[in-house]
Amino acid sequence: MKKLLLFLLLVGPLAYAQNLKPELWRKPWKASWITYSENANSIYSLQGLKDYGVFKFQKTVNLAEKPAKCLIHVSGDNRYKLYVNGTWVSAGPARGDLYFWNFETLDIAPYLKVGENTLEALVWNEGKGKSEAQISYATGFILQADEEAHAALNTNMNWQVAKNLGVSPLQPRVPGYYVAGQGELQEYAKSWSPFISAKSLGPGLTKGAAIDSRGWMLYPAAIPAMELKEQRFAAIRKGEGDLIHGKSLVVPANSSVDLWIDQGVLTNAYPQLTFSGGKDAKIGLTYAEGLYEKKPLSTTTKNGNHKGNRNDIEDKYWLGRKDSLIADGATHTFETMTYRTFRYVRLTVKTESDALTLQDFKSVFTGFPFQAKATLKTDNPLIPQLLDVGFRTARLCAMETYMDCPYYEQLQYIGDARIQALVSLYYAGDERLVRQALDHMDHSRIAEGITLSRYPTDLHQQIPTFSLWYIGMLHDYLRYGKDPSFLKNKLSGMRGILDYFSRFEGTDGTLQNIPYWTFSDWVNAWPRGIAPVGPSGRSAVIDFQYVWILQNAAEIERYFGFPELAARYEAKVKALKPVLRALYWDAARGLYADTEVHDKFSQHANSLAILAGFDAGGVSSKLLTDKDLAPASIYFKYYLHLALTKAGQGNDYMKWLDKWKENIDMGLSTWAETSDISTSRSDCHAWGASPNIEFFRIVLGVDSDAPAFAKVKIEPHLGELKEVEGIVPHPQGEIQVQYKSGSASITLPGTVNGTFVWKGKKYPLKAGKNSINTQK
């Protein structure tokens, strides 16, 4: 069994990637991309190299002395795991595209020794069944030593390679839209092919040395290694034994076992099953977020998939991604190549004429190494529970990119990522994935100017409304990020997006008949999540979103010294406001309509109108009370809550959390994708984690009031909470706030100053500690 490195974070790539040697950036690498093939001899011949396959690349190197430092740069396609002398030291590459193909940099000196050293890479290509988020060119692996003294490590035809003849893809049986990869069928008796010399596909080329667009343009990964942490299952819900705590279970010959195992909470992890004996025994591992109720089709959703309370397993059936193993009588530890997402695992065994011994079953959690830095202490016991579930949700939806969900798609959608990014900043004080996400979205732009809706992806999809949210993300980073100069090279992309939308402006400036999928929110009455569109092709939801984003763009342009462009956007806003008021305001309802014919109304249009600066008036008081309004889903409630707070209703925040309470009551340990919790496809969507922002921005009241969070505006909305204290991470340190017995104590880091607002009265705040008597 391979030794597992549980401290990859200590040797992550960030510390080294920024200092890549000029010769490794500007010139072809001396290391080659290598592959397994009898036919491929150059990067121009890829016959068979896009097919499914699992390979082991190996090189043995003798060292006269143990080096103090040995940096290497490593990558693969589709995926790789690198081992040095049996220790797992790297996995990747971090997902990107062919123009930015990531390589990891790490120091392997701690794992080297005097004498014989073995480097081994497990590389696999999932072929046509790969995850939609996985872009690919061909099966390949590359390792380049940083120093010439260690050139013997470089990949070339001196490396050996073998193919796993016993593994094949296993099609998942999963309801709904699923594009997150296949399962594995492992027949251990078939083993590995003999080792042969690796074939070269040509030298590694960085973006600084690439001469055409064929192949991979290597680029240093901007994120650290993923966290790896061993974990144990919580309980066996059906079946006997204590396998999950390392106590072996013998399955007699010609018998079967069926264990239903509960992790207790949803997780992303590499399952590890150790077993021995049992020649020809069949072992199945099925992974599920929750089990499905046996209900008549007529009482459930169209596909009949109804989960009910996630804690319940009785009278339920299994659907899910599955791995299957066929034993050969020897001892093995099966570990999946990619992580699995699960709360429940079903372990089934059917033996033939030999008994099988299950020795141990556990898993290794993996995810982006976020750490919770925000804290909130109150007299309400529900709040820490909500924060805990929210942070778990955000963590499971963050790996090498943000993901909408880890089980079904693993795709970085802009609409989801905006909320995820703010959770990262507010709760973890970590902007590494934020910056990478903004890069990815910028890289995704098509010739027409807009971004793709999601990226990286091997299947292009356009949601123009998400391109507007991308500009909102740029504005968020301007306000909350550490280094606004990072946004400078994003300005041309932002302008291209706004230019795209300007092509669909009518003579009155409103947007009309925008192409592609104009998704706004999952509302039952809105086909495919598209907000109502009137006879002229106008939509209030999109028009109000456009006005708000134009204001964001103007602030960004002005910050970077382009006042003429800011003025142009502001002029559009000024001209549009009376037009939209005349088109959409319904005096009889006291609300903004979704279309110019005033036939439909929604929380969405009215929330966005408030956020775009239209008169909130009595609108906000009706947002929650008018039951005829199309309701915001758990995703769009982020914008609903922003609007309500802007309209002065923030003290009611704790009353807005019924949907999150319902998730907990339904046994979820992460937030479901949709508001219809029992039938929600995904049990883990980070766009529902907005309370991990709102408890700090609304309740605690901490908000940015200048670019780079250089100034703060602190306006608490405590509602019925009596005593509250908390910490919010900040680019210059942390903001500490305490409200107690008619006083406020606020400590600001570094050079930060700002304003404290209490019951309409403003108090100046200086850097350092501030004490305020709120009873004056």
PALUM-725442 format. One record per residue (C-alpha): x, y, z. Coordinates in steps of 0.02 Angstrom, whole numbers, plus 50000, padded with zeros to 5 digits. Example, Ala and Ser with C-alpha at 12.3 -4.5 7.8 and 13.67 -1.06 7.14 Angstrom:
2
506154977550390/506844994750357/
END
This chain:
776
500005000050000/500655017149952/501095028550095/499975043750100/500705061050115/499545070850230/500535086850231/500585091650048/500135109250099/501885111750166/502675108949996/501365116649884/501825124949720/501485143249759/503145146949841/504115141349688/503035144849536/503305163549548/505175161149533/505235150049378/506935151549295/506945161949136/507665147549033/506205136549087/504975149849034/505765155848872/506505139848802/505875122148772/506105110948922/507395097148915/506045085748983/504835078148857/502995074548866/502965055548870/501575043248835/501155024948809/500935020948626/501655010548486/501115023448359/501375040848429/503135047248396/502795065948391/501545078648451/500745077948279/500265059448292/498965056148426/498185039748369/497405031248519/498035044248643/496325051448679/495585034548729/495245028048905/496795021148989/497725020049154/499625020149151/501115019049266/502675029049220/504245024349315/506065029549330/507425023549449/508845035549492/510385032149599/510985046249711/512705047049790/512045059049921/510375065549979/510085083049907/509595097350021/508385103449888/507675095749730/506345105949642/505345098049503/503955104249388/502655091149347/501045089349248/499975076549159/498445073849050/497065070049103/497665067649281/499155061249377/499725055949550/501605056549581/502485045249706/504295046249765/504925030449847/503135025249880/502545041749956/501175051449867/501915068849843/500865077549711/499235076449617/498555086549473/498645095649365/497545109749428/496185111349298/496415124249162/496425124348973/497705120648838/498265138948833/498555138549021/499015120449058/499515120149240/501065112049310/501435109749494/503115113949572/503735105249727/505285100449822/505485081449829/507135081649925/506295075850088/505755059750002/507425055649919/508805044849995/510575039349960/510585025149835/509135019249728/507605030649714/506015026649620/504895039849542/503205033249490/501735042349412/499985035449396/499225043949244/497485041149177/496405047149035/494535044749057/494245046448870/492495051148814/491825048248990/492935061249074/492225075349178/491545089749075/492675101449172/494215091849113/494975098848955/496195086848872/497405085448727/498115067748740/498755055348869/500405062048932/501565065349078/503025077349104/504265080349243/505635093549229/507005095849359/507325113849406/509215111449416/510345103649286/511135093349426/509505083549438/509235081549250/509215062649270/507435064749336/506795072849176/505495063049079/506135055748917/506225038948831/507285032348975/505705031649078/504715015449076/502825014049061/501525000449084/499654999749055/498374993449179/497494979649083/496254976349220/495384993149233/493954999549126/492645013249142/490995010049230/489525020449173/488655029049322/486805026549354/486395044049413/484785054049391/484795071249312/486175080449222/487805071649266/489525075749190/490745072149332/491615056549268/491425037749272/491695024049397/493065010949390/492934992349355/494534984149421/494874965849377/496414961949480/496844945749390/497234955449231/498574966149316/499804977049218/500624975149049/502524973149041/503504989349056/504084996748891/505055012548849/503985028148852/503675037448689/504075055848671/502785068648614/504055082548608/504785094548736/503785103948865/503355121348807/502775135548918/501745149948853/503395159348843/504115146548720/502595140048624/502705142848437/500965136748390/499375131548479/499605112748466/499745103648630/499965110348803/500575127948843/501305125149015/500915137849149/501335137849336/499855133249446/499235147849549/498515137549690/499235126149825/499065107449837/497395100749894/497175095850075/497245077250114/496625070950281/496205053250335/494445051050402/493355037150470/491535033250433/490255037350567/489175021750566/488605006050479/486745008750459/486364991550385/487424976050408/488564969150542/490364971350598/491564985350637/492514986450473/492445005350473/493555005650628/494854993850558/494164977450623/494184964450485/492624956050421/492704938650343/491464934950206/491324915950192/491394906850026/489814906849922/488994920550024/488644939150016/488744954750120/487794971150100/488384985650210/487555002850208/488855014650278/488565032550335/489935045850339/488785056650445/489025071750334/489335074150149/491165073250100/492395073149954/493635059049982/494685045249910/493925028849975/495215015950030/494664997850045/495924984550098/495474966450066/496294949450040/495874932249974/494184928849897/494734924349721/493414929649593/492384938449728/491414953449665/491494969449768/490404984549735/490545002249804/489095013949769/489175032249822/487655042949859/487275059949933/485615053149992/484485038249956/482855038749858/481105035549919/480025021949843/478555032849794/477335031849649/477895042249501/476315052649506/476745059849677/478545064649638/479545073749507/479475069149324/480905056849342/480215049549503/481745053749607/481225059349780/482485059449923/481495065050074/482435066750238/484265062950207/484475054650377/483205041250332/483705025350241/482225013750271/481175009450118/482395018650007/483395013249856/485135017149788/485665026749633/487415033249612/489165032549545/489925015349571/491595006349574/491694987549550/493124975849595/493464957649553/494704949949676/496144938549623/496514930749794/497934942549839/497954957249959/497524974249886/497064991649941/495874999449817/495945018349809/494965027849678/495975037949553/494885053249578/493935057849735/492135052649763/490755063149839/489655054149963/488755053750127/488245035550104/489265021250033/488525004349995/489824990450006/489254974049930/490214957749918/489784941349832/491084927649854/491374912049751/492304896749818/493544906849924/493204917250079/493614935850066/494304945950211/493844964350217/495254971450323/494864990050330/493795003450250/494125022050270/494385037250160/495495052450137/494605069250132/495205081249998/494835099249954/495545116649934/496455120750096/495265134050160/495315137950345/493915146550438/494535163250504/492905172350534/492055169850702/490355174850768/489755172850947/487945176450992/486605170151108/485745161050964/486235142550949/485615141350769/486935153150700/488485142050725/487525127450651/487105137550495/488895143550479/489585125950498/488445118750363/488805133550250/490685132050265/490595113250234/489575116850078/490825129850018/492285118250051/491525103549958/491205114949810/493015120749803/494395109749736/495615115349601/494225127249547/492585132649622/491225120249575/489355121749567/489255104449645/490535090749675/489415075749637/488535080049474/489505092849375/491105099849455/490935115049342/491435132849387/489885143049344/490015161849363/488335163549452/488895151149585/490685157249594/490195175049636/489435169449800/490815156749830/492135170249807/491345181449937/491225166750059/493085163950029/493465182050068/492275184850213/492435168050300/494165161650255/495085177650209/495805168050061/495795175449887/496825162449792/495345153649711/494485170449686/495905176849579/496055160649483/494185160549449/494275178149379/495715172649268/494755157449207/493225167649165/494265180449073/495095166348974/493395159548925/492825174748826/492195171148650/492395182148496/490715190548527/491405197448690/490475187948826/491215174748939/490635156948940/489425153049080/490675140849156/492515137349138/493575126849121/492425115949017/492535104748866/490765109448815/490465127948785/488905135848857/488415154248851/487365162748986/487505181448951/486755186049120/488215176849202/489415187849103/488605202649191/488875193849358/490695191849308/490825210849305/489995210549475/491375198749532/492695210849468/491845224449570/491795213149723/493655210349709/493965228949688/493065231949852/493625216849955/495215210349873/496975214049929/497705220049764/496495229049646/497905231049518/497605212649481/496035218249388/496915229649265/497125216549131/495285211949150/494675228949091/494695224648905/493645209248941/492405219249044/492245231948903/491985217948777/490545211048880/489705228048892/489985230748706/489095214248674/487585219948773/487585237048690/487225228448524/485535223248591/485005240148657/483425246948579/483185265248536/482655268248717/484215259548786/483315244048852/484005226948811/482985217048685/483065199148618/484745194348691/485395178048614/485915162348707/485255155848873/484715170748978/484595161149140/484165170949298/483575158549430/482745141749452/480935147049471/479605133749438/478595145349328/480095150649224/480555138049087/482405133849098/482605147449229/482315161549104/481455176749178/479875182349087/480155191448922/478865203348851/478225204748672/479625216848627/480975205148691/481265215348849/481475208149024/481445218949180/482545206549272/483925208549143/483695227249120/483855230649307/485345219049319/486145228449173/485905245349257/486675239149419/488175231549330/488455247449228/488665256449393/489915243249450/490875245149288/490915264049305/491705262649477/493015250649411/493445261949263/493565277349372/494725268349493/495925263949352/495935281549281/494675280549140/493395293749190/492735295649012/492195277449008/491475278849183/490495294049127/489845284648975/489165270549083/488435282949207/487575292249066/486775275949011/486155273049187/485455290549200/484535288649035/483875271349074/483145274649245/481625284749190/481345272949044/481325257549154/480235266249281/478965270549147/479035253149070/478975242149223/478215251849368/476475245949410/475655259149518/474175248149563/475305234649634/476635246449698/477925234849619/479015233149465/478335220849338/479375207849248/478845213949075/478135229448994/476385221648989/476375219849179/475745201949175/477045194349291/477955199949448/479445192849543/480575195549691/481985195949564/481485211249464/481065221149621/482655216049713/483745220849566/482805237349547/483245241749727/485055236449703/485145246749543/484655262149641/482815263549600/481665270149736/481375256149861/479845265049931/478545252549977/479295239349862/480385231449995/478945229350116/478045218649986/479505207849934/479145195050069/477285197750096/476595197749919/476335179249886/476005182049700/477825186549670/478885173049588/480025168049732/481905168549733/482735151749752/484035148349885/485305154849758/484465171349716/484045174949898/485805182149906/485185196749799/483505197449886/484365199350056/485535212749988/484035222549925/483055220750087/484545226550187/484845241350071/483015245950096/483255246450285/482575229650338/484205221350392/483625219250573/482415205950510/483825195250441/483555180550559/481765179450494/482375176350316/483225159650349/481765147550340/482455138850185/484105135350272/483215129050427/482185117650316/483795110450242/484385105950417/482695098850464/482775087850309/484415080250368/485595089050248/487375092850302/487625104550153/486435116250061/485365108749924/485395115349747/483575120749736/482225126649853/481225110749826/482355101449946/481585084149938/481775083049750/483365093249731/484575084749612/486145090449705/486315090349894/487805102049890/487775118849800/488865132649868/487745146149797/486685142849951/488115147250069/487725165850067/487355166350256/489235164050280/489365181350201/487785188950272/488045185250455/489595196150443/489075209150315/487275211450375/487145205750557/488895210350615/488795224650490/490575224250422/490695230350243/491995238050128/491815256550094/493285258849975/494365248949853/495485235849936/494405237050093/495445252350138/493935259750227/492515251050317/490715254650348/490075245250499/488195245550518/487555230950624/485815223550609/485635214050771/483755211650772/483355202650935/485155197550970/485745205251132/487615202251132/488655199250976/490505198350943/491475192550795/493015193150686/493075196250499/494695192850403/495355208050310/496765210750184/497735219950321/497345208050463/495665206050549/494215216850603/493605213550780/491865219150831/490915217550994/489185224251037/488685223151219/487645232851346/487425248751245/489215249651185/490215244651033/492045239851031/492845239550858/494655236150816/495265239750640/496895232850570/498355241950489/497905258750414/496055255150397/494805268350452/492965270950419/491235274150490/490125265750619/488245268050593/487025265050734/485185269750722/485555282350586/486965290850681/488735290250614/490325288550716/492085289950643/493235274950660/495135275550663/496435262050642/496625252150802/495365250750943/493765261150947/492525261651092/490805268951059/489375272251179/487825268251075/486635274551210/487065292851187/
END
